[in-house]
């Protein structure tokens, strides 16, 4: 495949270059938080790639500090209202259209919001898990997040102020003064206070079998298309490195620089909500 040179944002050449990469099919999508910003969920780093004010919960704090775990669940209880209300945007729907047209081999997402699936994508590999489930660190029981939310509403009537913005991991900023008023519930299966959202926190390891399945997708792909990820953490960047090592074409669409820019055959610095619908219209319309 002969690809067009790296495209300039805002030109027709950007869609042309991406179309050259995707048109032959067997493409694997790797998406990040930037794909969900148009749905009202902020990314971690913004266009500059610098970490925002919010410091994400770490696995070490969650497991070792009961107060930190309590604080997380209070914030997550409030943030879940808006996370659950988020709807897929044109970027998510465009990915689903490309998949329906038979152009995608697979979809890997670093996001935990479930918006790819809500937008119509199938068989999405959630690299970092999903906020719509909980897991007990004591007994391993996996349960529906909506059921937990009903229990929390019952014991926390009227808790928490309305917030205007949530974080990518689904929690909200709350003043420390209100945290003591929150009541957490125990696991229904074992009675332990060790419930955790079924997501991979910072400092936690992605399950090996999940990583291996993603590598297998990438290694058999005709191209890798990175959407809305700065690739600042190795969790996603390793797939770009593997594709580049194998000579698999890499396309990156993101607002702002990414760690993988030097590995990209096609690099588009433009909003996904503009680029992806144009790409889908070109190839799947």
Secondary structure as GFF3:
##gff-version 3
##sequence-region A 1 285
A	DSSP	alpha_helix	12	22	.	.	.	ID=ss1
A	DSSP	beta_strand	27	31	.	.	.	ID=ss2
A	DSSP	three_ten_helix	33	39	.	.	.	ID=ss3
A	DSSP	alpha_helix	59	64	.	.	.	ID=ss4
A	DSSP	alpha_helix	66	85	.	.	.	ID=ss5
A	DSSP	alpha_helix	90	100	.	.	.	ID=ss6
A	DSSP	beta_strand	104	109	.	.	.	ID=ss7
A	DSSP	alpha_helix	115	118	.	.	.	ID=ss8
A	DSSP	beta_strand	124	126	.	.	.	ID=ss9
A	DSSP	beta_strand	129	136	.	.	.	ID=ss10
A	DSSP	beta_strand	142	144	.	.	.	ID=ss11
A	DSSP	alpha_helix	145	155	.	.	.	ID=ss12
A	DSSP	three_ten_helix	176	181	.	.	.	ID=ss13
A	DSSP	beta_strand	195	199	.	.	.	ID=ss14
A	DSSP	alpha_helix	208	219	.	.	.	ID=ss15
A	DSSP	beta_strand	223	227	.	.	.	ID=ss16
A	DSSP	alpha_helix	234	245	.	.	.	ID=ss17
A	DSSP	beta_strand	249	253	.	.	.	ID=ss18
A	DSSP	three_ten_helix	261	263	.	.	.	ID=ss19
A	DSSP	beta_strand	266	268	.	.	.	ID=ss20
A	DSSP	alpha_helix	272	284	.	.	.	ID=ss21
###
